Amino acid sequence: MSISRGTSASASKREGFVDDETSHARKVGGDEILPAPSADKACHARQDSGDAISAMPPGFLKALGRAVADIRRVDELVTSFAYDGRIETEADGETIQAWEGQGAVKRFLANLLSEGGYTCLDVLEQTPTTVQIALRGAAPSPRRLLTLALQSRDGLIERATLRELSPPAGSPPLFAPANGGLLSAVGREAARAEPKWETFDGRVRQKIWRQDGVFAPGNAFLKETMALTTGRLIAVVDETVWALYGERLRAWAASVDVELAAVVSPGNEDQKTLATYTFLLDELKRVDPLRRSEPVLAIGGGVLTDTVGFACACWRRGIPWCRLPTTLLGQVDASVGIKVAINYHRKNGVGHFFSPLHTFIDTSFLHTLPLAEVRSGVGEIMKAALIHDVRIWRLIDLHGERLIDERFHGSAEAAQVIKLSIDAMLQCIGPDLWEEALLRPMDFGHSFSRTLEADGRFQLRHGEAVAVDCVMSALIAEQLELLSTSEADALLKLYARLGLPCTIEGCTADTYKRARDEIIVHRDGLLRAPLPAGIGACVYVDEIDDATIEKAYVRLEAFVTAHPSTKWDVSKGFNEVVSRE
């Protein structure tokens, strides 16, 4: 079985996984609220890696050799780099080109290996910080001698510098100036008004703002940030949101002297269709936005923002747009990525990558969410907690039931969970918005959920399907001895307390086997499944055999037999509040 190590952005901050029902929150600098760890009940303590190290990351050369032999393995090599890791090419002591972020690093490495036709790697010389290698391919491809210098921290490469020792006779140098220097670099600008977050990968930039009450009377923040110089706001609004907040939007527009051109659109998953897409195109034709100076604002859940984003991507070959997610799931999961799509023959069967100019996080919309929608969002929050940030786990463990009842509105703990969840998405996918790297931590919870969500028998919301997937994936990790039994037990008990589904009536071990086979096709022929290696850490596996799935399923069935509320049945109706034990 192939296992590749991932990373957690909070790895250097973790104080050990704690299962302590009596812990109390404490203030840890700034606005972070973390549960105090309990040494006597620690289930799985980890040690910090300390300061920057010079040693080569473990397994780096092995991963490099595998990538040279089989370019599909380049993603395993990319996980040796930090999320914002950088690779440079150098000649005559000067930097020629640079790529920053895992997606850009993958582009460089894949191009280097494929264009050169290299299939063999020889390690000629090695020190703690450098390695001299030879890349060879089939004749007449020349043999290339390279030196690679690494700067690492916490076992991950922050910077790699690649230099050719001397080009083969009659061959041009491998690295030569192009486009005057840097081809691609991830950067951040000091924005005048300082957005809370920002994504920029050298091609697209998005600013993500945390601003409650954007539609409060007299609040000109949105008008100024979107630069509505024509005095008109074209807003596509989810029909449920419009029914709840339409009058507020009209009053706000009048208070800041903005003409509101509202388009009311369906926003349910079963309406993420070609018909809704063409309806939006017809509405865009009707309101006729100025091509560059009237960005469209999508207001609604993730389905609505996905569909509107795709319509904007296609109308007149792309018009600017912004989004304001009004659901918990939309705020913690869909607020960073740039994928837009509709369902056509399959979930998200037709789509594009099209970044909004701005995303606005306004938690004042959450207090009217049905509790079932809140729990769906918690399913995605738990994904980030399990695979990336143990701090989220601690907060949910301590406060989760109350936060659900309060609909994640109005408390410091709710604000911190949302912040850390967006941080996790930004750290994991921000450097690779175009998903060029195929080993992605946030694919956790999405190995089985695509099949579950698409199966009409189960009627699962996205976050509910992710929650079920996370449980089975965690129990598979337990079978593979990546996750301790105490951690798996803590996860199952927390799901029961939160009212999250652990499984769904009619879902069998064969269902998970079929889902595994389907996702292998989606992931370019390899499973590439992220699994938790303890709470808040990630590894990737390429093989999960039938026997492992069957053992995990038996373990799951034993738990749901003792805790029947965690096995959902569509007859209950997912719009109802699920009772908790």
C-alpha positions as CSV (number, residue, x, y, z in Angstrom):
1,M,0.0,0.0,0.0
2,S,1.3,3.4,-1.0
3,I,1.0,6.0,1.8
4,S,2.1,9.7,1.3
5,R,2.4,12.1,4.2
6,G,0.4,15.3,4.1
7,T,0.6,18.2,6.4
8,S,-1.5,20.2,8.8
9,A,-1.2,24.0,8.8
10,S,-1.6,23.9,12.6
11,A,1.0,21.1,13.1
12,S,3.5,23.4,14.8
13,K,0.7,24.7,17.1
14,R,-0.9,21.4,18.2
15,E,-0.7,20.5,21.9
16,G,-2.0,17.0,21.5
17,F,-5.5,15.6,20.8
18,V,-7.7,15.8,23.9
19,D,-10.9,14.0,24.8
20,D,-11.8,15.9,27.9
21,E,-15.4,16.7,28.6
22,T,-14.4,18.9,31.6
23,S,-11.9,21.1,29.7
24,H,-12.5,24.9,29.8
25,A,-11.9,27.4,27.1
26,R,-9.0,29.7,27.5
27,K,-7.7,32.8,25.7
28,V,-4.5,32.3,23.6
29,G,-3.5,35.6,22.2
30,G,-5.5,37.7,19.7
31,D,-9.0,36.3,19.2
32,E,-8.2,32.6,19.3
33,I,-10.3,30.6,21.8
34,L,-8.8,27.1,22.4
35,P,-9.8,24.4,24.8
36,A,-7.1,23.8,27.4
37,P,-5.4,20.5,26.9
38,S,-5.6,17.8,29.6
39,A,-2.4,15.7,30.0
40,D,-4.1,12.9,31.8
41,K,-6.7,12.4,29.2
42,A,-4.6,13.0,26.1
43,C,-5.3,10.3,23.5
44,H,-2.6,11.0,21.0
45,A,0.0,13.6,21.9
46,R,2.4,14.9,19.2
47,Q,5.7,16.8,19.5
48,D,6.4,20.0,17.7
49,S,9.1,19.9,15.1
50,G,10.9,23.0,16.4
51,D,12.7,25.6,14.4
52,A,13.7,25.5,10.8
53,I,15.7,22.4,9.9
54,S,18.2,21.8,7.2
55,A,17.7,18.0,6.8
56,M,16.0,16.7,3.7
57,P,12.4,15.7,4.3
58,P,12.0,12.0,4.9
59,G,11.0,10.1,1.8
60,F,11.8,13.0,-0.5
61,L,14.2,11.2,-2.7
62,K,12.0,8.1,-2.9
63,A,9.1,10.2,-3.9
64,L,11.3,12.0,-6.5
65,G,12.4,8.6,-8.0
66,R,8.8,7.4,-8.2
67,A,7.7,10.6,-9.9
68,V,10.5,10.3,-12.5
69,A,9.5,6.7,-13.2
70,D,5.8,7.4,-13.3
71,I,4.7,11.0,-13.8
72,R,1.3,10.2,-12.2
73,R,3.2,10.1,-8.9
74,V,4.2,13.7,-9.1
75,D,1.5,14.6,-6.6
76,E,3.2,12.4,-4.0
77,L,6.4,14.5,-4.6
78,V,4.4,17.7,-4.3
79,T,3.3,16.8,-0.8
80,S,6.9,17.1,0.3
81,F,6.4,20.9,-0.1
82,A,4.6,23.3,2.2
83,Y,1.3,24.6,0.9
84,D,3.1,27.8,-0.1
85,G,6.4,26.1,-0.9
86,R,8.5,27.6,-3.6
87,I,10.8,26.1,-6.3
88,E,13.3,28.2,-8.3
89,T,15.6,27.6,-11.2
90,E,18.9,29.2,-11.1
91,A,21.8,29.9,-13.6
92,D,25.0,31.8,-13.1
93,G,23.9,32.7,-9.5
94,E,20.7,34.4,-10.6
95,T,17.1,33.2,-10.2
96,I,15.6,32.5,-13.7
97,Q,12.1,31.4,-12.9
98,A,10.1,30.7,-9.7
99,W,6.9,28.8,-8.9
100,E,5.1,29.3,-5.6
101,G,2.3,27.2,-4.1
102,Q,1.8,23.4,-4.5
103,G,-0.2,23.8,-7.7
104,A,2.5,25.9,-9.4
105,V,5.2,23.5,-8.1
106,K,3.3,20.6,-9.6
107,R,3.1,22.4,-13.0
108,F,6.9,23.0,-13.0
109,L,7.8,19.4,-12.0
110,A,5.3,17.8,-14.4
111,N,6.6,19.9,-17.3
112,L,10.2,19.3,-16.4
113,L,9.7,15.5,-16.4
114,S,7.3,15.1,-19.3
115,E,9.1,17.5,-21.7
116,G,12.5,15.9,-21.0
117,G,11.2,12.4,-21.4
118,Y,13.0,11.3,-18.2
119,T,12.3,7.9,-16.8
120,C,15.4,7.2,-14.6
121,L,16.9,9.0,-11.6
122,D,20.5,8.6,-10.3
123,V,21.5,10.1,-7.0
124,L,25.2,11.0,-7.4
125,E,25.9,12.9,-4.2
126,Q,24.0,14.0,-1.1
127,T,24.5,16.3,1.9
128,P,21.9,17.3,4.5
129,T,20.8,20.2,2.4
130,T,21.7,19.4,-1.2
131,V,21.5,16.5,-3.6
132,Q,23.2,16.0,-7.0
133,I,21.1,14.0,-9.4
134,A,21.2,12.8,-13.0
135,L,18.0,12.5,-15.0
136,R,18.0,10.0,-17.8
137,G,15.5,9.0,-20.5
138,A,15.4,7.0,-23.7
139,A,17.9,7.9,-26.4
140,P,18.5,10.4,-27.9
141,S,17.3,12.3,-24.8
142,P,20.5,13.8,-23.2
143,R,21.5,13.0,-19.6
144,R,21.0,16.1,-17.4
145,L,23.1,16.7,-14.2
146,L,21.3,18.9,-11.6
147,T,21.9,20.2,-8.1
148,L,18.9,20.6,-5.8
149,A,19.3,22.8,-2.7
150,L,16.5,22.6,-0.1
151,Q,15.3,24.8,2.8
152,S,12.9,22.9,5.1
153,R,10.8,23.5,8.2
154,D,8.8,21.0,10.2
155,G,9.6,18.3,7.6
156,L,8.3,20.3,4.6
157,I,10.2,22.1,1.9
158,E,9.7,25.8,2.0
159,R,12.2,26.6,-0.8
160,A,14.0,24.4,-3.4
161,T,16.6,25.8,-5.8
162,L,17.4,23.7,-8.9
163,R,20.5,24.4,-10.9
164,E,22.0,22.6,-14.0
165,L,25.7,21.7,-13.5
166,S,26.5,21.9,-17.2
167,P,24.4,21.3,-20.3
168,P,25.3,18.3,-22.4
169,A,27.4,19.1,-25.5
170,G,25.2,20.4,-28.3
171,S,22.2,20.9,-26.1
172,P,20.7,24.2,-24.9
173,P,20.7,24.8,-21.1
174,L,17.7,23.4,-19.3
175,F,16.9,26.6,-17.5
176,A,17.0,29.9,-19.4
177,P,15.4,33.3,-18.8
178,A,11.7,33.4,-19.9
179,N,9.3,36.3,-19.9
180,G,12.0,38.4,-18.2
181,G,12.2,36.3,-15.0
182,L,9.5,35.0,-12.7
183,L,6.9,33.0,-14.6
184,S,4.5,32.5,-11.7
185,A,4.6,33.7,-8.1
186,V,1.9,33.7,-5.4
187,G,1.7,37.0,-3.7
188,R,-0.4,39.2,-1.6
189,E,-1.0,42.9,-1.9
190,A,-1.6,45.2,1.0
191,A,-5.1,46.2,0.1
192,R,-6.2,49.6,1.1
193,A,-9.1,48.3,3.3
194,E,-7.4,45.1,4.3
195,P,-9.6,42.1,3.5
196,K,-9.8,39.3,6.1
197,W,-8.4,36.8,3.6
198,E,-7.1,36.9,0.0
199,T,-6.3,34.4,-2.7
200,F,-3.9,35.1,-5.5
201,D,-2.0,32.5,-7.6
202,G,-0.5,34.7,-10.3
203,R,-3.6,34.4,-12.5
204,V,-6.6,35.4,-10.4
205,R,-7.2,37.3,-7.2
206,Q,-10.1,37.2,-4.8
207,K,-10.6,39.2,-1.6
208,I,-12.6,37.6,1.2
209,W,-14.2,39.9,3.6
210,R,-15.7,39.3,7.1
211,Q,-18.4,41.9,7.5
212,D,-21.6,41.3,9.4
213,G,-24.6,43.4,8.6
214,V,-23.6,44.4,5.1
215,F,-27.2,45.2,4.4
216,A,-27.8,47.3,7.5
217,P,-29.3,50.7,6.6
218,G,-26.7,53.3,5.7
219,N,-23.8,50.7,5.5
220,A,-21.9,51.6,2.3
221,F,-19.2,49.0,2.7
222,L,-20.5,46.7,-0.1
223,K,-21.2,49.6,-2.4
224,E,-17.7,50.9,-2.0
225,T,-15.9,47.6,-2.1
226,M,-17.7,46.5,-5.3
227,A,-17.0,49.9,-6.7
228,L,-20.6,50.4,-7.9
229,T,-19.8,53.5,-9.8
230,T,-22.9,53.3,-12.0
231,G,-25.2,53.3,-8.9
232,R,-26.7,50.0,-9.8
233,L,-26.3,46.6,-8.1
234,I,-27.3,43.5,-10.0
235,A,-28.0,40.8,-7.4
236,V,-29.1,37.2,-8.1
237,V,-30.8,36.1,-4.9
238,D,-31.8,32.7,-3.7
239,E,-35.7,32.6,-3.7
240,T,-35.7,31.5,0.0
241,V,-33.3,34.3,1.0
242,W,-35.4,36.8,-1.0
243,A,-38.5,35.8,0.8
244,L,-36.7,36.3,4.2
245,Y,-34.6,39.4,3.4
246,G,-36.0,41.0,0.2
247,E,-37.5,44.0,2.0
248,R,-34.2,44.5,4.0
249,L,-32.2,44.5,0.7
250,R,-34.6,47.1,-0.8
251,A,-34.4,49.3,2.2
252,W,-30.6,49.1,2.3
253,A,-30.4,50.0,-1.4
254,A,-32.5,53.1,-0.9
255,S,-30.4,54.1,2.2
256,V,-27.1,54.1,0.2
257,D,-28.6,55.5,-3.0
258,V,-28.2,52.3,-5.1
259,E,-30.6,51.0,-7.7
260,L,-31.3,47.3,-6.9
261,A,-31.8,45.1,-9.9
262,A,-32.8,41.8,-8.3
263,V,-33.0,38.5,-10.0
264,V,-34.7,35.8,-7.8
265,S,-33.5,32.3,-8.6
266,P,-34.0,28.8,-7.4
267,G,-31.2,27.5,-5.1
268,N,-31.9,23.9,-4.3
269,E,-29.6,21.1,-5.4
270,D,-32.2,19.6,-7.7
271,Q,-32.4,23.0,-9.4
272,K,-28.7,23.2,-10.1
273,T,-29.6,22.4,-13.7
274,L,-29.3,23.5,-17.3
275,A,-32.8,25.0,-17.1
276,T,-31.7,27.3,-14.2
277,Y,-28.5,28.1,-16.0
278,T,-30.3,29.2,-19.1
279,F,-32.8,31.2,-17.0
280,L,-29.9,33.1,-15.5
281,L,-28.4,33.8,-19.0
282,D,-31.8,35.2,-20.1
283,E,-31.9,37.3,-16.9
284,L,-28.4,38.6,-17.6
285,K,-29.5,39.6,-21.0
286,R,-32.5,41.4,-19.6
287,V,-30.6,43.4,-17.0
288,D,-27.6,43.8,-19.4
289,P,-24.7,44.5,-17.0
290,L,-21.9,46.8,-18.2
291,R,-19.1,44.4,-19.1
292,R,-16.6,45.5,-16.5
293,S,-18.2,48.1,-14.2
294,E,-21.3,46.3,-12.9
295,P,-20.2,43.0,-11.2
296,V,-23.0,40.6,-10.4
297,L,-23.6,39.7,-6.7
298,A,-24.7,36.1,-6.0
299,I,-26.6,35.9,-2.6
300,G,-27.5,32.5,-1.4
301,G,-26.1,29.0,-0.6
302,G,-23.4,27.1,-2.4
303,V,-25.8,25.8,-5.1
304,L,-26.8,29.4,-6.0
305,T,-23.3,30.8,-6.0
306,D,-22.0,27.8,-8.1
307,T,-24.8,28.3,-10.7
308,V,-24.5,32.1,-10.9
309,G,-20.7,31.9,-11.1
310,F,-21.0,29.6,-14.1
311,A,-23.5,31.8,-15.8
312,C,-21.2,34.8,-15.3
313,A,-18.2,32.8,-16.6
314,C,-20.1,32.1,-19.8
315,W,-22.0,35.3,-20.4
316,R,-20.1,37.4,-22.9
317,R,-17.0,35.2,-22.3
318,G,-16.9,36.2,-18.7
319,I,-18.2,39.1,-16.6
320,P,-17.1,40.0,-13.1
321,W,-19.0,38.6,-10.2
322,C,-19.0,38.6,-6.4
323,R,-20.6,36.2,-3.9
324,L,-22.3,36.4,-0.5
325,P,-22.9,32.9,0.9
326,T,-25.8,32.8,3.3
327,T,-25.4,29.2,4.6
328,L,-22.9,27.8,7.1
329,L,-21.7,25.3,4.5
330,G,-21.3,28.1,1.9
331,Q,-19.3,30.2,4.3
332,V,-16.9,27.6,5.5
333,D,-16.5,25.4,2.4
334,A,-17.4,27.3,-0.8
335,S,-16.0,30.7,0.1
336,V,-12.4,30.1,-1.0
337,G,-12.5,27.9,-4.1
338,I,-13.1,29.2,-7.7
339,K,-15.0,26.2,-9.2
340,V,-18.4,27.0,-10.6
341,A,-20.7,24.4,-12.2
342,I,-24.2,23.0,-12.8
343,N,-25.3,19.3,-12.6
344,Y,-25.6,17.7,-16.0
345,H,-25.6,13.9,-16.3
346,R,-23.6,13.9,-13.1
347,K,-23.0,16.2,-10.1
348,N,-21.1,19.3,-11.4
349,G,-20.9,17.7,-14.8
350,V,-20.5,21.0,-16.6
351,G,-18.4,23.8,-15.1
352,H,-15.4,26.0,-15.1
353,F,-12.8,27.7,-12.8
354,F,-13.9,31.4,-12.5
355,S,-12.9,33.4,-9.5
356,P,-15.1,36.1,-8.0
357,L,-13.7,39.5,-7.3
358,H,-14.9,39.5,-3.7
359,T,-16.5,37.1,-1.3
360,F,-18.4,38.5,1.7
361,I,-18.9,36.5,4.9
362,D,-21.9,37.9,6.8
363,T,-22.9,35.6,9.7
364,S,-26.1,37.6,10.4
365,F,-27.8,35.4,7.7
366,L,-27.2,32.2,9.7
367,H,-29.8,32.8,12.4
368,T,-32.6,32.0,10.0
369,L,-31.1,28.7,8.8
370,P,-33.0,25.5,9.4
371,L,-31.1,23.4,11.9
372,A,-30.7,20.6,9.3
373,E,-28.7,23.1,7.1
374,V,-26.6,24.1,10.1
375,R,-25.7,20.4,10.7
376,S,-24.9,20.0,7.0
377,G,-22.3,22.8,7.4
378,V,-21.0,21.2,10.5
379,G,-20.3,18.1,8.4
380,E,-17.8,20.2,6.4
381,I,-16.4,21.8,9.5
382,M,-15.6,18.4,10.9
383,K,-13.8,17.5,7.7
384,A,-11.3,20.3,8.3
385,A,-11.0,19.4,12.0
386,L,-10.2,15.8,11.3
387,I,-7.7,16.2,8.5
388,H,-6.1,19.6,9.2
389,D,-6.7,21.5,12.4
390,V,-7.1,19.9,15.8
391,R,-8.1,23.3,17.2
392,I,-11.4,23.1,15.3
393,W,-12.0,19.7,16.8
394,R,-11.5,21.0,20.3
395,L,-13.9,23.9,19.9
396,I,-16.6,21.6,18.4
397,D,-16.0,19.0,21.1
398,L,-16.5,21.7,23.8
399,H,-19.2,23.9,22.3
400,G,-20.6,22.1,19.2
401,E,-24.1,21.3,20.5
402,R,-24.6,24.9,21.7
403,L,-23.2,26.4,18.5
404,I,-25.7,24.3,16.5
405,D,-28.6,25.4,18.6
406,E,-27.4,29.1,18.2
407,R,-26.9,28.5,14.5
408,F,-23.3,29.6,14.8
409,H,-24.3,33.2,15.3
410,G,-23.4,35.7,18.0
411,S,-20.6,34.0,20.0
412,A,-16.9,34.3,20.0
413,E,-16.6,30.5,19.7
414,A,-18.8,30.5,16.6
415,A,-16.7,33.2,15.0
416,Q,-13.5,31.4,15.8
417,V,-14.7,28.1,14.3
418,I,-15.8,29.8,11.1
419,K,-12.4,31.7,11.0
420,L,-10.4,28.5,11.5
421,S,-12.4,26.6,8.9
422,I,-11.9,29.3,6.3
423,D,-8.2,29.5,7.3
424,A,-8.0,25.7,6.7
425,M,-9.5,26.0,3.2
426,L,-7.3,28.9,2.3
427,Q,-4.1,27.1,3.5
428,C,-5.1,23.8,1.7
429,I,-6.5,25.0,-1.6
430,G,-5.4,28.7,-1.8
431,P,-2.0,27.8,-3.4
432,D,-3.7,25.5,-5.9
433,L,-7.0,27.1,-6.9
434,W,-7.0,25.3,-10.3
435,E,-6.6,21.9,-8.6
436,E,-3.5,20.9,-10.6
437,A,-2.2,18.9,-7.6
438,L,-4.2,15.7,-7.2
439,L,-3.3,15.0,-3.6
440,R,-5.5,17.5,-1.8
441,P,-6.3,17.4,2.0
442,M,-9.7,18.9,1.5
443,D,-10.7,15.9,-0.7
444,F,-11.1,14.1,2.6
445,G,-14.8,13.4,3.0
446,H,-15.2,13.2,-0.8
447,S,-13.9,9.7,-1.6
448,F,-17.3,8.1,-1.0
449,S,-19.7,11.1,-0.7
450,R,-20.0,11.8,-4.5
451,T,-21.6,8.4,-4.9
452,L,-23.8,8.8,-1.8
453,E,-25.0,12.2,-2.8
454,A,-25.8,11.2,-6.3
455,D,-27.8,8.2,-5.2
456,G,-31.4,9.3,-5.1
457,R,-32.3,6.7,-2.5
458,F,-30.4,8.5,0.2
459,Q,-31.5,12.2,-0.3
460,L,-28.4,13.5,1.4
461,R,-27.4,17.1,1.5
462,H,-23.7,17.7,0.6
463,G,-22.5,18.3,4.2
464,E,-24.5,15.2,5.3
465,A,-22.9,13.0,2.6
466,V,-19.4,14.4,3.6
467,A,-20.2,13.6,7.3
468,V,-21.0,9.9,6.4
469,D,-17.9,9.7,4.2
470,C,-15.6,11.1,7.0
471,V,-16.8,8.5,9.4
472,M,-16.2,5.6,7.1
473,S,-12.8,7.1,6.0
474,A,-11.8,7.5,9.7
475,L,-12.8,3.9,10.5
476,I,-10.7,2.7,7.5
477,A,-7.8,4.8,8.9
478,E,-8.3,2.9,12.1
479,Q,-8.1,-0.4,10.3
480,L,-4.9,0.7,8.7
481,E,-3.5,1.8,12.1
482,L,-3.3,5.4,11.1
483,L,-6.0,6.5,13.6
484,S,-6.0,5.2,17.2
485,T,-9.1,3.3,18.5
486,S,-9.6,6.0,21.2
487,E,-9.7,8.7,18.5
488,A,-12.1,6.7,16.4
489,D,-14.3,6.2,19.4
490,A,-14.2,9.9,20.2
491,L,-15.2,10.8,16.7
492,L,-18.2,8.4,16.7
493,K,-19.4,9.7,20.1
494,L,-19.0,13.4,19.0
495,Y,-21.1,12.7,15.8
496,A,-23.8,11.2,18.0
497,R,-23.8,14.2,20.3
498,L,-24.0,16.7,17.4
499,G,-26.8,14.8,15.6
500,L,-24.7,14.1,12.5
501,P,-25.3,10.9,10.5
502,C,-22.7,8.1,10.7
503,T,-24.5,6.1,8.0
504,I,-27.7,6.0,6.0
505,E,-30.3,3.2,5.7
506,G,-29.5,1.1,2.6
507,C,-25.8,2.0,2.5
508,T,-23.7,-1.2,2.6
509,A,-20.1,-2.2,2.3
510,D,-20.7,-2.8,-1.4
511,T,-21.9,0.8,-1.7
512,Y,-18.5,2.0,-0.4
513,K,-16.6,-0.4,-2.7
514,R,-18.5,1.0,-5.7
515,A,-17.8,4.6,-4.6
516,R,-14.1,3.7,-4.2
517,D,-14.0,2.4,-7.8
518,E,-15.8,5.4,-9.2
519,I,-13.6,8.0,-7.5
520,I,-10.5,6.2,-8.8
521,V,-11.7,7.1,-12.3
522,H,-12.3,10.7,-11.2
523,R,-8.8,11.0,-9.7
524,D,-6.9,10.0,-12.9
525,G,-6.6,6.3,-12.2
526,L,-5.3,6.4,-8.6
527,L,-7.3,6.5,-5.4
528,R,-5.3,9.3,-3.8
529,A,-7.5,9.1,-0.7
530,P,-6.7,11.5,2.2
531,L,-7.1,9.8,5.6
532,P,-6.6,11.2,9.1
533,A,-3.3,10.1,10.7
534,G,-4.5,11.2,14.1
535,I,-6.9,14.1,14.7
536,G,-5.7,17.1,12.6
537,A,-3.1,15.4,10.3
538,C,-3.3,13.9,6.9
539,V,-1.9,11.0,4.8
540,Y,-2.8,9.7,1.4
541,V,-3.3,6.1,0.4
542,D,-3.7,4.6,-3.1
543,E,-5.1,1.3,-2.0
544,I,-8.1,0.4,0.2
545,D,-9.0,-3.2,-0.4
546,D,-12.4,-4.8,0.0
547,A,-11.4,-6.6,3.3
548,T,-10.5,-3.2,4.9
549,I,-13.8,-1.7,3.9
550,E,-15.7,-4.7,5.2
551,K,-13.9,-4.6,8.6
552,A,-14.6,-0.8,8.9
553,Y,-18.2,-1.4,8.0
554,V,-18.6,-4.1,10.6
555,R,-17.2,-1.6,13.2
556,L,-19.6,1.1,12.0
557,E,-22.6,-1.2,12.2
558,A,-21.7,-2.2,15.7
559,F,-21.7,1.5,16.7
560,V,-25.0,2.5,15.0
561,T,-26.7,-0.6,16.5
562,A,-25.9,0.9,19.9
563,H,-26.6,4.4,18.8
564,P,-29.6,4.1,16.4
565,S,-30.1,7.8,15.9
566,T,-26.8,8.0,14.0
567,K,-28.2,5.7,11.2
568,W,-30.4,8.0,9.2
569,D,-33.5,6.9,7.4
570,V,-35.0,9.0,4.6
571,S,-38.4,8.4,6.1
572,K,-37.5,10.8,8.9
573,G,-37.3,13.7,6.5
574,F,-34.0,15.6,6.6
575,N,-35.7,18.9,7.1
576,E,-36.7,17.8,10.6
577,V,-34.5,18.2,13.6
578,V,-32.7,15.0,14.3
579,S,-32.8,14.0,18.0
580,R,-29.5,13.7,19.7
581,E,-28.5,11.2,22.4
